[in-house]
Amino acid sequence: MAQVVLEEVNKEYGSVRAVVDVNLTIANEEFVVLVGPSGCGKSTTLRMVAGLEEITRGVIRIGERVVNRLPPKDRDIAMVFQNYALYQHMTAYDNLAFGLRNRKVPEADIKTEVMHAAAVLGIEQLLSRKPRELSGGQQQRVALGRCMVRHPQVFLFDEPLSNLDAKLRAQMRIELKRLRERVATTSIYVTHDQVEAMTLGDRVVVMLDGRIQQAATPLVIYNRPRNRFVAGFIGAPAMNFLSVELQNSDDRLHAVAENFRIRVPQDRVGELSRQRTRDVVLGVRPEHVLMGEPRPEHGTGFDANVEVTEQLGAELLVAVRVGGATLLASRIDAEATLVLHQPLRLSLDPRGLHFFDRKSGEAIR
């Protein structure tokens, strides 16, 4: 096993900077997820680690070796692709054994490795089938097994679940978590799905325009986003944003917008008072928008007009209009009776308030 280190890694296609000054250390046996929108540079970064893309500048280390100029076959990595890349004319057994046979491993040892991987992945009964006879999830397990039998230093996953339907993706996330417990290997996983990122990663690396926006544990990413992009990208439903002005009155600091006024929690006053501008962006996740008169610890309430309701079974998702913007509120009692275009009394949980600089988008802390 080995750590992976990227130092000032850049990738340019002519005048286009696809990856910009990426610095990242992935510890031995750590599972790191690169996540971001299409074109953010996450797959390009993974392919540079794999050796499938040449780097323009920088250094990539796997273990103690600088691998910049090493071909993929010499990097001791194994990669799982989006399309599985299985040999269609071979059985599942032969797909798993293919890499070992190329390395002239004795057939008895190959059988031991293949059967062990099949047992871990629960595909012992599928080894005689060809890929066309397997479901998408079964093919994905075979692709994982083909990597496992090689005992690489690093696993690389390039959106491996994106071709599966929603139910199967959820099942395969569970399988991947189980696999991690049995096979502790340094892993880099690329996805555009923030649910996969939050549920699978020891750390999540959020990227945009080729740059790392934040690298931290899933809970830190969720609860303490470094900037407005990270805050809006991670979380479902997405974080609400409202442009507000900070005003002092009655020895209190308030965040004010059209038909909206809330008291800023006392423990946030100091950092906000040091801001040069009084115009900031307030962020709050839907689960922190509360219905009804506020409790004393929640400060002031406000009225908003109900625009849309979505019944989700156990809870109700409500879109309301306030301060010239639409806010989403969740965790509302599914039995609540709401009338469209009528006012609804709301408050905000002060523990869930985030403030961002309106120009830079950076979190105010």
C-alpha positions in Angstrom: 0.0 0.0 0.0 1.1 3.6 -0.5 0.2 7.2 -0.2 -0.3 9.4 -3.2 1.1 12.9 -3.4 0.3 15.6 -5.9 2.5 18.7 -5.8 1.6 21.7 -7.9 0.0 19.5 -10.6 -1.2 21.3 -13.7 -2.7 20.1 -17.0 -3.1 22.5 -19.9 -4.6 21.9 -23.3 -3.2 24.8 -25.3 -4.6 27.9 -23.6 -7.1 25.9 -21.5 -6.1 25.2 -17.9 -7.9 22.0 -17.1 -6.1 21.4 -13.7 -4.5 24.3 -11.8 -1.9 24.0 -9.0 -3.4 20.9 -7.4 -1.7 20.0 -4.1 -3.1 16.9 -2.4 -1.8 14.1 -0.2 -3.8 10.9 0.0 -2.7 8.8 3.0 -2.0 5.1 3.0 -5.4 3.2 2.9 -7.4 6.5 2.7 -10.4 6.6 0.5 -10.6 10.1 -1.1 -13.5 11.2 -3.4 -13.0 13.9 -6.0 -16.3 15.6 -6.7 -17.5 18.5 -8.8 -19.5 19.5 -11.8 -18.7 18.4 -15.3 -15.5 19.9 -16.6 -14.1 20.7 -13.1 -10.9 18.7 -13.7 -11.6 15.7 -11.4 -11.4 13.0 -14.1 -8.3 14.7 -15.6 -6.6 14.6 -12.2 -7.4 10.9 -11.8 -6.1 10.1 -15.3 -2.9 11.9 -14.6 -2.4 9.7 -11.5 -3.1 6.7 -13.6 -0.7 7.8 -16.3 -3.4 8.1 -19.0 -2.7 11.8 -19.2 0.6 13.5 -19.2 1.0 16.3 -16.7 2.0 19.7 -17.9 3.8 20.7 -14.7 4.2 19.3 -11.2 5.0 16.1 -9.4 3.0 12.9 -8.7 4.3 10.4 -6.2 3.0 6.9 -5.5 4.7 5.6 -2.5 8.3 6.7 -2.7 8.4 6.9 -6.4 7.9 9.9 -8.7 5.7 8.5 -11.5 5.5 11.4 -13.9 7.2 9.5 -16.7 6.2 6.0 -15.8 3.6 4.2 -18.1 0.4 3.1 -16.4 1.5 -0.6 -16.3 4.5 0.3 -14.1 2.6 2.5 -11.6 1.1 -0.5 -9.6 -2.4 0.9 -9.8 -5.7 -0.6 -10.8 -8.5 1.4 -12.4 -12.3 0.8 -12.5 -13.9 2.6 -15.4 -17.5 3.9 -15.9 -18.1 1.3 -18.7 -16.5 -1.6 -16.7 -14.2 -2.4 -19.7 -14.8 -6.2 -19.5 -13.8 -8.6 -22.2 -17.1 -9.6 -23.7 -15.9 -12.9 -25.2 -14.5 -14.1 -21.8 -16.2 -15.5 -18.8 -16.2 -13.6 -15.5 -13.5 -16.0 -14.2 -11.3 -15.3 -17.2 -11.8 -11.6 -16.9 -10.6 -11.7 -13.3 -7.7 -14.0 -14.2 -6.6 -12.0 -17.3 -4.1 -9.6 -15.7 -2.5 -12.4 -13.6 -2.1 -14.6 -16.7 -0.3 -11.7 -18.5 2.1 -11.6 -15.6 2.8 -15.4 -15.9 1.4 -16.1 -12.4 1.0 -19.9 -11.9 -2.5 -21.1 -12.6 -3.0 -22.5 -9.1 -2.2 -19.1 -7.6 -4.5 -17.4 -10.1 -7.4 -19.7 -9.0 -6.7 -18.9 -5.3 -6.8 -15.2 -6.0 -9.8 -15.3 -8.2 -11.9 -17.4 -5.8 -10.9 -15.2 -2.9 -12.0 -12.0 -4.8 -15.2 -13.7 -5.9 -16.0 -14.7 -2.3 -15.4 -11.2 -1.1 -17.7 -9.7 -3.8 -20.3 -12.5 -3.7 -20.0 -13.5 -7.3 -18.8 -17.1 -6.9 -21.9 -18.3 -8.8 -21.3 -16.0 -11.7 -17.8 -17.0 -12.7 -18.9 -19.1 -15.6 -21.0 -16.4 -17.2 -20.0 -13.9 -19.9 -20.6 -10.1 -19.3 -23.7 -10.0 -21.5 -25.3 -12.5 -19.2 -24.7 -10.3 -16.1 -26.6 -7.3 -14.8 -24.9 -3.9 -14.5 -24.3 -4.4 -10.8 -22.8 -7.9 -11.4 -20.5 -6.5 -14.2 -19.4 -3.8 -11.8 -18.4 -6.5 -9.2 -16.4 -8.4 -11.8 -14.6 -5.2 -12.7 -13.8 -4.6 -9.0 -12.7 -8.2 -8.6 -10.3 -7.9 -11.6 -8.6 -5.0 -9.8 -8.6 -6.8 -6.4 -6.7 -9.9 -7.6 -3.7 -7.7 -8.6 -3.2 -6.3 -5.1 -2.3 -2.9 -6.4 -0.9 -0.1 -4.3 -3.8 2.2 -5.4 -7.3 1.8 -6.6 -8.7 4.4 -9.0 -12.4 4.7 -9.7 -13.7 6.8 -12.6 -17.4 7.3 -12.0 -18.0 3.6 -11.7 -21.7 3.8 -10.7 -22.9 6.4 -13.2 -24.3 3.8 -15.6 -26.5 2.2 -12.9 -30.1 3.1 -12.0 -30.8 4.9 -8.7 -31.7 1.8 -6.8 -28.7 -0.2 -8.0 -26.4 2.8 -7.3 -27.5 2.8 -3.7 -26.9 -1.0 -3.4 -23.5 -0.7 -5.0 -22.5 2.1 -2.6 -23.2 -0.3 0.2 -21.1 -3.0 -1.5 -18.2 -0.6 -2.0 -18.3 0.4 1.7 -18.3 -3.3 2.6 -15.4 -3.9 0.2 -13.4 -1.1 1.9 -13.7 -2.8 5.2 -12.3 -6.1 3.7 -9.7 -4.6 1.4 -8.0 -1.6 2.9 -6.3 0.0 -0.2 -5.5 3.6 -0.9 -8.3 4.7 -3.2 -9.2 7.8 -5.3 -12.8 7.9 -6.5 -14.2 10.4 -9.0 -17.9 11.2 -9.1 -20.2 14.1 -9.9 -22.8 12.7 -7.4 -22.5 14.4 -4.1 -24.4 11.6 -2.3 -21.7 9.1 -3.4 -19.0 11.6 -2.2 -20.5 12.1 1.2 -21.3 8.5 1.9 -18.1 6.9 0.5 -15.2 9.2 1.2 -12.9 9.4 4.2 -12.2 12.8 2.7 -14.0 14.8 0.0 -12.2 17.0 -2.4 -14.5 19.5 -4.1 -13.2 20.9 -7.4 -14.3 23.7 -9.7 -12.5 25.1 -12.8 -9.6 22.8 -12.3 -8.9 24.0 -8.7 -9.5 22.4 -5.3 -12.1 24.4 -3.5 -12.0 22.4 -0.2 -10.6 19.1 1.0 -12.0 17.8 4.3 -14.1 15.1 5.9 -17.7 14.9 4.7 -19.1 16.5 7.8 -16.7 19.4 7.7 -17.5 20.0 4.1 -21.2 19.9 4.9 -21.2 21.9 8.2 -18.3 24.3 7.5 -18.1 24.9 3.7 -15.1 27.1 2.8 -17.0 29.1 0.2 -20.4 29.6 -1.4 -19.7 27.2 -4.2 -19.0 24.3 -1.9 -22.0 25.2 0.3 -24.3 25.2 -2.7 -22.9 22.1 -4.4 -22.9 19.8 -1.4 -26.3 19.0 0.2 -29.7 17.9 -1.2 -31.9 19.9 -1.3 -29.3 22.6 -1.9 -28.5 25.4 0.6 -30.6 28.5 0.4 -28.9 31.9 -0.3 -30.3 35.3 0.5 -28.5 38.7 0.0 -28.8 40.6 3.2 -27.5 43.8 4.8 -26.0 43.8 8.3 -27.6 46.4 10.5 -27.1 47.4 14.1 -30.2 48.3 16.2 -31.2 47.9 19.8 -27.6 46.8 20.6 -28.1 43.8 18.3 -26.8 42.9 14.9 -29.5 42.0 12.4 -29.4 40.5 8.8 -32.0 42.4 6.8 -33.6 42.1 3.4 -36.9 43.0 1.9 -39.6 41.7 4.3 -37.0 39.8 6.2 -35.1 40.5 9.4 -33.4 38.1 11.8 -31.2 38.6 14.7 -27.6 37.4 14.2 -26.5 34.9 16.9 -24.3 36.6 19.5 -21.4 34.2 18.8 -21.3 35.3 15.2 -21.4 39.1 15.8 -17.6 39.5 16.2 -16.6 38.0 12.9 -19.3 39.8 11.0 -18.6 43.2 12.7 -15.0 43.0 11.3 -16.4 42.9 7.7 -15.6 46.0 5.6 -18.9 45.7 3.7 -22.3 45.4 5.3 -23.7 43.5 2.3 -23.2 39.8 2.7 -24.9 36.6 1.6 -26.8 34.5 4.2 -26.8 30.7 3.6 -29.1 28.3 5.4 -29.9 24.7 4.6 -33.5 23.7 4.2 -33.5 21.6 7.4 -32.6 24.7 9.4 -35.6 26.6 8.2 -38.2 26.0 10.9 -42.0 26.4 10.8 -43.9 28.2 13.4 -43.1 30.9 16.0 -39.5 30.8 16.9 -38.3 29.4 20.2 -36.3 32.0 22.4 -33.0 30.5 21.3 -33.9 30.9 17.6 -34.2 34.6 17.8 -36.7 36.4 15.5 -39.2 34.9 13.1 -40.4 36.2 9.8 -43.3 35.6 7.4 -43.0 34.2 3.9 -45.5 33.3 1.2 -46.0 29.6 0.3 -45.2 29.0 -3.4 -44.9 25.2 -3.8 -45.2 22.2 -1.6 -43.7 18.7 -2.3 -44.9 15.7 -0.4 -42.0 13.4 0.3 -43.8 10.9 2.6 -42.2 11.4 6.0 -41.7 15.1 5.5 -42.9 18.1 3.4 -40.6 20.2 1.3 -41.9 23.8 1.0 -40.7 26.6 -1.2 -41.5 30.0 0.1 -40.9 33.6 -1.2 -39.0 36.0 1.0 -36.6 38.9 0.6 -36.9 38.6 -3.2 -35.6 35.0 -3.2 -37.1 31.5 -2.9 -36.2 29.5 0.2 -36.7 25.8 0.6 -37.8 24.5 4.0 -37.7 20.7 4.9 -38.3 18.6 8.0 -41.8 20.1 8.1 -44.5 17.8 9.5 -45.9 15.9 6.6 -49.4 16.3 8.1 -49.2 20.1 8.1 -51.9 21.8 6.1 -50.4 24.7 4.1 -52.3 27.0 1.7 -50.6 28.2 -1.4 -49.8 31.9 -1.7 -50.6 32.4 2.0 -48.1 33.6 4.6 -46.3 31.0 6.7 -44.4 31.9 9.9 -40.8 30.7 9.9 -37.6 31.0 11.8 -34.0 29.9 11.3 -32.0 27.6 13.5 -29.0 29.8 14.5 -26.7 26.8 14.5 -27.2 26.4 10.7 -26.5 30.0 9.6 -23.6 30.6 7.2 -22.4 34.0 6.0 -20.4 34.6 2.8 -18.6 37.6 1.3 -20.8 38.8 -1.5 -17.9 39.5 -3.9 -15.4 36.7 -3.2 -17.9 34.0 -2.1 -15.6 33.1 0.8 -17.1 32.0 4.1 -17.0 34.6 6.9 -15.6 33.0 10.0 
